[in-house]
Amino acid sequence: MKRLNITFSALVLMFANFVPAATSTPQDVEHAKSGHEHSEAQLQAMHVHEADEAPHEDEQAVSQPQPEHDEQAGGVRLTDTQMRLANVQISRLEKRVYQSQLYAPGEIKANGYSSYVLSPRVDSIVVKRHATLGQHIKAGAPLVSLFSAEVASAQTTYRLAKAEWQRVQKMGKGTVSEKRLLTAKAEYEVAQSQLVAFGLSSKAIEQSADIPAEKLGEYTLFAGTSGAVLSDNFAQGQRVDAGIELMLIADERLLWVEAKLSANQTIDIDEGTTAQVKVNQQMYPATVIQEAHTIDQATRSRVVRLSVKNNQHTLHPGMFSDVYFEFATEQKVLAVPEQALLRNPDGDWAVFVQDEDGELISTEVELGQRFAGFREIKGLPEGTKVVTEGAFFVASEQAKGGFDPHNH
């Protein structure tokens, strides 16, 4: 305060040097001095008053009530109505045996045990087709008519052998020797067998003895099984070699799935192991029927073959699929549905745990084996209440409050 008085006095003296003496009176100086001292007193009183009010403001801030979910970081409370409308389900963790999964890419294949490959047994020329691609046919239906010079020659031989055999039979044993009878019979049977080997039916062979000469060499191939025509690699008038595939007939009610596992995969997949085959977002149950013991040199993979029912004809050979093999766990473990897992702000996996007060708290967990629709978790004791359905809604409600589960 003394410093302020001295300073003010100096200012008064300086001001007095510039202002004429007639205008400066002792009363004015004293009045200014007293006014300054009064202002300083008021300023000091204001500072004291503010210092006195500061603790009261702090006390008011401390006593102000906080939001309910600030009591525990990351917690969120839901009403019964919210949980019902959002279908939020809470379940206790319980150890039990689950079905673990092993993934492998696969491809739908025709059932090789019930398929029928149509092919000529002798070099021929395609005369006419009787079935088209995708057509469902029954066993014994005509598929394609062919012409072959070798078949024509065999039919001619058959006609002569049959006529000779019938002639000697009429002559009887007293007219012809036993050797002649045996020779005629053998030649007839050989000629007949030749036509059978060429793929002619019994009816076609019988007709070979009476058909016109211009029809010799023509023969028809028939379906050996019921099914759908999966391929027809030929055109009318085309010359085809013996053994070439003309058509593939397969019964699509039971198909194969060839799953390709890594050559380094050491797990044993026994016959009868169940699996789920996923095609176009649809799941189909399948069963392992075979396992290859060799490695594919091209893909360096091990093939496991499964059978899958296709009663609705929604699967077709050539379609790619995802195969999930299922294995039962050796020990009981804790697991939650896949939809119960969410990423926390740190990028770690977490589930919502319900505490004793009913608050839902995001709790970090460690993941284990993958099961059919479930995932093993570690870090929580058995009996813990967790959100098993509706976790996304809980996370959205948590985000609305702007609270960090880790209080960062």
VEXBA-312731 format. One record per residue (C-alpha): y, x, z; residue in three letters. Coordinates in steps of 0.25 Angstrom, whole numbers, plus 5000, padded with zeros to 4 digits. Example, Ala and Ser with C-alpha at 12.3 -4.5 7.8 and 13.67 -1.06 7.14 Angstrom:
2
R     Y     X     Z  rest
R  4982  5049  5031   ala
R  4996  5055  5029   ser
***
This chain:
408
R     Y     X     Z  rest
R  5000  5000  5000   met
R  5009  5012  5003   lys
R  5007  5017  4989   arg
R  5011  5004  4983   leu
R  5024  5003  4991   asn
R  5028  5017  4987   ile
R  5026  5014  4973   thr
R  5034  5002  4973   phe
R  5045  5009  4980   ser
R  5046  5019  4969   ala
R  5046  5008  4959   leu
R  5058  5002  4966   val
R  5066  5015  4966   leu
R  5063  5017  4951   met
R  5067  5003  4948   phe
R  5080  5005  4956   ala
R  5084  5017  4948   asn
R  5084  5009  4935   phe
R  5091  4996  4940   val
R  5106  4996  4944   pro
R  5108  4997  4959   ala
R  5116  4985  4959   ala
R  5104  4976  4956   thr
R  5095  4983  4966   ser
R  5096  4978  4980   thr
R  5088  4982  4993   pro
R  5084  4967  4994   gln
R  5078  4967  4980   asp
R  5070  4980  4982   val
R  5064  4975  4995   glu
R  5061  4962  4989   his
R  5053  4969  4977   ala
R  5046  4977  4987   lys
R  5042  4966  4996   ser
R  5037  4958  4983   gly
R  5029  4970  4979   his
R  5022  4971  4993   glu
R  5020  4956  4993   his
R  5012  4957  4979   ser
R  5004  4969  4984   glu
R  5000  4960  4996   ala
R  4996  4949  4988   gln
R  4988  4958  4978   leu
R  4980  4964  4990   gln
R  4978  4950  4996   ala
R  4972  4946  4982   met
R  4962  4958  4982   his
R  4958  4955  4996   val
R  4955  4940  4992   his
R  4947  4944  4980   glu
R  4939  4954  4988   ala
R  4936  4943  4998   asp
R  4932  4933  4987   glu
R  4922  4943  4980   ala
R  4911  4942  4991   pro
R  4912  4927  4990   his
R  4909  4927  4975   glu
R  4897  4936  4977   asp
R  4892  4927  4987   glu
R  4894  4915  4977   gln
R  4886  4923  4967   ala
R  4875  4926  4976   val
R  4874  4912  4981   ser
R  4874  4906  4967   gln
R  4860  4900  4963   pro
R  4853  4907  4952   gln
R  4844  4900  4941   pro
R  4830  4896  4946   glu
R  4822  4905  4937   his
R  4831  4917  4941   asp
R  4823  4918  4954   glu
R  4812  4926  4946   gln
R  4814  4934  4933   ala
R  4807  4928  4921   gly
R  4803  4915  4928   gly
R  4805  4901  4922   val
R  4802  4887  4928   arg
R  4798  4875  4920   leu
R  4798  4861  4923   thr
R  4786  4852  4922   asp
R  4792  4845  4911   thr
R  4795  4858  4903   gln
R  4780  4863  4905   met
R  4775  4850  4901   arg
R  4783  4849  4888   leu
R  4781  4863  4885   ala
R  4766  4863  4888   asn
R  4767  4874  4897   val
R  4753  4877  4904   gln
R  4751  4886  4916   ile
R  4737  4891  4919   ser
R  4731  4900  4929   arg
R  4725  4913  4924   leu
R  4710  4913  4926   glu
R  4700  4924  4922   lys
R  4689  4919  4912   arg
R  4681  4924  4900   val
R  4689  4923  4887   tyr
R  4685  4926  4872   gln
R  4691  4939  4867   ser
R  4695  4940  4852   gln
R  4693  4951  4842   leu
R  4701  4949  4829   tyr
R  4696  4953  4815   ala
R  4701  4949  4801   pro
R  4691  4941  4793   gly
R  4688  4935  4779   glu
R  4681  4922  4776   ile
R  4668  4924  4768   lys
R  4658  4915  4761   ala
R  4645  4913  4769   asn
R  4636  4923  4761   gly
R  4624  4916  4767   tyr
R  4627  4903  4761   ser
R  4635  4907  4749   ser
R  4629  4907  4735   tyr
R  4633  4917  4724   val
R  4631  4911  4710   leu
R  4628  4922  4700   ser
R  4620  4923  4686   pro
R  4607  4931  4687   arg
R  4608  4935  4673   val
R  4620  4939  4663   asp
R  4626  4926  4659   ser
R  4637  4918  4653   ile
R  4644  4907  4660   val
R  4643  4894  4653   val
R  4649  4884  4663   lys
R  4653  4883  4677   arg
R  4649  4870  4685   his
R  4657  4873  4698   ala
R  4671  4878  4701   thr
R  4677  4887  4712   leu
R  4678  4880  4726   gly
R  4669  4869  4722   gln
R  4659  4864  4732   his
R  4645  4863  4727   ile
R  4631  4860  4731   lys
R  4618  4868  4730   ala
R  4612  4867  4716   gly
R  4625  4863  4709   ala
R  4627  4870  4695   pro
R  4637  4881  4696   leu
R  4637  4888  4682   val
R  4630  4888  4669   ser
R  4627  4902  4662   leu
R  4620  4907  4649   phe
R  4612  4919  4648   ser
R  4604  4925  4637   ala
R  4594  4930  4647   glu
R  4592  4916  4653   val
R  4590  4911  4639   ala
R  4579  4921  4636   ser
R  4572  4918  4649   ala
R  4573  4903  4646   gln
R  4566  4905  4633   thr
R  4555  4914  4639   thr
R  4553  4903  4650   tyr
R  4552  4892  4639   arg
R  4541  4900  4632   leu
R  4534  4904  4644   ala
R  4534  4890  4649   lys
R  4529  4884  4636   ala
R  4517  4895  4636   glu
R  4513  4892  4650   trp
R  4513  4877  4647   gln
R  4505  4879  4634   arg
R  4494  4888  4641   val
R  4493  4878  4652   gln
R  4490  4867  4643   lys
R  4479  4876  4636   met
R  4471  4877  4649   gly
R  4463  4889  4654   lys
R  4452  4886  4644   gly
R  4461  4889  4632   thr
R  4469  4901  4637   val
R  4465  4913  4646   ser
R  4469  4914  4661   glu
R  4478  4926  4657   lys
R  4486  4918  4647   arg
R  4488  4907  4657   leu
R  4493  4917  4667   leu
R  4502  4924  4657   thr
R  4508  4911  4653   ala
R  4511  4907  4667   lys
R  4517  4920  4671   ala
R  4526  4921  4659   glu
R  4531  4907  4662   tyr
R  4534  4910  4677   glu
R  4541  4923  4673   val
R  4550  4915  4663   ala
R  4553  4905  4674   gln
R  4556  4915  4684   ser
R  4566  4922  4675   gln
R  4574  4910  4674   leu
R  4574  4908  4689   val
R  4579  4922  4690   ala
R  4590  4919  4681   phe
R  4595  4908  4690   gly
R  4590  4896  4683   leu
R  4586  4884  4691   ser
R  4572  4878  4690   ser
R  4577  4866  4683   lys
R  4584  4875  4673   ala
R  4572  4883  4671   ile
R  4563  4870  4668   glu
R  4574  4866  4658   gln
R  4574  4879  4651   ser
R  4561  4875  4644   ala
R  4568  4863  4637   asp
R  4582  4867  4635   ile
R  4588  4869  4621   pro
R  4588  4883  4616   ala
R  4604  4883  4616   glu
R  4604  4881  4631   lys
R  4595  4892  4634   leu
R  4601  4903  4642   gly
R  4610  4893  4650   glu
R  4608  4891  4665   tyr
R  4615  4886  4677   thr
R  4617  4892  4691   leu
R  4617  4882  4703   phe
R  4623  4883  4717   ala
R  4613  4889  4727   gly
R  4621  4883  4739   thr
R  4631  4873  4742   ser
R  4646  4877  4744   gly
R  4659  4880  4737   ala
R  4661  4889  4725   val
R  4669  4901  4731   leu
R  4670  4909  4718   ser
R  4667  4907  4703   asp
R  4669  4921  4696   asn
R  4666  4917  4682   phe
R  4671  4909  4669   ala
R  4664  4901  4659   gln
R  4659  4910  4647   gly
R  4659  4922  4656   gln
R  4648  4932  4655   arg
R  4642  4935  4669   val
R  4633  4946  4673   asp
R  4621  4943  4682   ala
R  4624  4943  4697   gly
R  4639  4941  4695   ile
R  4644  4930  4705   glu
R  4648  4918  4698   leu
R  4650  4909  4710   met
R  4650  4909  4725   leu
R  4645  4897  4732   ile
R  4647  4896  4747   ala
R  4646  4886  4758   asp
R  4659  4887  4765   glu
R  4655  4879  4777   arg
R  4651  4892  4784   leu
R  4659  4904  4780   leu
R  4659  4919  4784   trp
R  4670  4927  4790   val
R  4670  4942  4789   glu
R  4678  4948  4800   ala
R  4682  4963  4799   lys
R  4682  4971  4812   leu
R  4687  4985  4813   ser
R  4676  4996  4811   ala
R  4681  5001  4825   asn
R  4678  4988  4832   gln
R  4667  4990  4841   thr
R  4665  4976  4847   ile
R  4652  4970  4844   asp
R  4653  4956  4838   ile
R  4639  4949  4840   asp
R  4634  4938  4831   glu
R  4638  4925  4836   gly
R  4651  4929  4841   thr
R  4662  4919  4839   thr
R  4675  4921  4832   ala
R  4687  4913  4827   gln
R  4691  4914  4813   val
R  4706  4911  4810   lys
R  4710  4907  4796   val
R  4723  4900  4792   asn
R  4726  4898  4807   gln
R  4713  4891  4809   gln
R  4702  4896  4818   met
R  4687  4895  4814   tyr
R  4676  4898  4824   pro
R  4666  4908  4818   ala
R  4654  4916  4823   thr
R  4649  4930  4820   val
R  4637  4930  4811   ile
R  4636  4945  4807   gln
R  4642  4959  4810   glu
R  4642  4970  4800   ala
R  4637  4983  4804   his
R  4644  4991  4793   thr
R  4659  4994  4791   ile
R  4666  4989  4778   asp
R  4670  5002  4771   gln
R  4682  4996  4765   ala
R  4688  4989  4777   thr
R  4682  4998  4788   arg
R  4679  4985  4795   ser
R  4667  4978  4801   arg
R  4663  4964  4796   val
R  4659  4953  4806   val
R  4654  4940  4799   arg
R  4657  4927  4805   leu
R  4653  4913  4801   ser
R  4663  4901  4801   val
R  4661  4887  4798   lys
R  4670  4881  4788   asn
R  4668  4866  4788   asn
R  4682  4862  4784   gln
R  4681  4872  4772   his
R  4694  4878  4777   thr
R  4689  4893  4776   leu
R  4686  4900  4763   his
R  4680  4913  4759   pro
R  4691  4924  4757   gly
R  4700  4919  4768   met
R  4705  4929  4778   phe
R  4703  4926  4793   ser
R  4706  4931  4807   asp
R  4693  4932  4815   val
R  4694  4932  4831   tyr
R  4680  4936  4837   phe
R  4679  4931  4851   glu
R  4672  4938  4863   phe
R  4671  4934  4878   ala
R  4677  4943  4888   thr
R  4668  4950  4897   glu
R  4676  4947  4909   gln
R  4685  4936  4914   lys
R  4700  4939  4911   val
R  4714  4932  4912   leu
R  4719  4927  4899   ala
R  4730  4917  4894   val
R  4732  4910  4881   pro
R  4740  4918  4870   glu
R  4752  4909  4871   gln
R  4754  4912  4885   ala
R  4758  4926  4882   leu
R  4772  4930  4879   leu
R  4780  4942  4877   arg
R  4791  4945  4888   asn
R  4804  4952  4885   pro
R  4797  4966  4886   asp
R  4787  4962  4876   gly
R  4776  4962  4886   asp
R  4766  4950  4886   trp
R  4768  4940  4898   ala
R  4764  4926  4903   val
R  4772  4916  4911   phe
R  4766  4916  4925   val
R  4769  4904  4935   gln
R  4773  4908  4949   asp
R  4771  4901  4962   glu
R  4785  4894  4960   asp
R  4781  4889  4946   gly
R  4790  4899  4939   glu
R  4785  4905  4926   leu
R  4786  4920  4925   ile
R  4784  4929  4913   ser
R  4774  4939  4918   thr
R  4769  4951  4909   glu
R  4754  4952  4907   val
R  4745  4962  4900   glu
R  4736  4957  4888   leu
R  4721  4959  4887   gly
R  4711  4954  4878   gln
R  4714  4943  4867   arg
R  4705  4930  4868   phe
R  4704  4918  4860   ala
R  4718  4912  4862   gly
R  4719  4920  4875   phe
R  4724  4934  4880   arg
R  4720  4941  4892   glu
R  4731  4945  4902   ile
R  4732  4955  4913   lys
R  4742  4956  4924   gly
R  4741  4943  4931   leu
R  4731  4938  4941   pro
R  4721  4927  4940   glu
R  4727  4913  4944   gly
R  4741  4916  4939   thr
R  4747  4904  4932   lys
R  4752  4907  4918   val
R  4758  4899  4907   val
R  4747  4897  4897   thr
R  4754  4888  4887   glu
R  4769  4886  4884   gly
R  4773  4901  4888   ala
R  4783  4901  4876   phe
R  4790  4889  4882   phe
R  4791  4896  4895   val
R  4796  4909  4889   ala
R  4807  4901  4881   ser
R  4811  4894  4894   glu
R  4812  4908  4901   gln
R  4820  4913  4889   ala
R  4830  4902  4891   lys
R  4833  4907  4905   gly
R  4836  4921  4899   gly
R  4827  4928  4910   phe
R  4820  4941  4907   asp
R  4806  4940  4913   pro
R  4807  4955  4917   his
R  4821  4954  4923   asn
R  4827  4964  4913   his
***
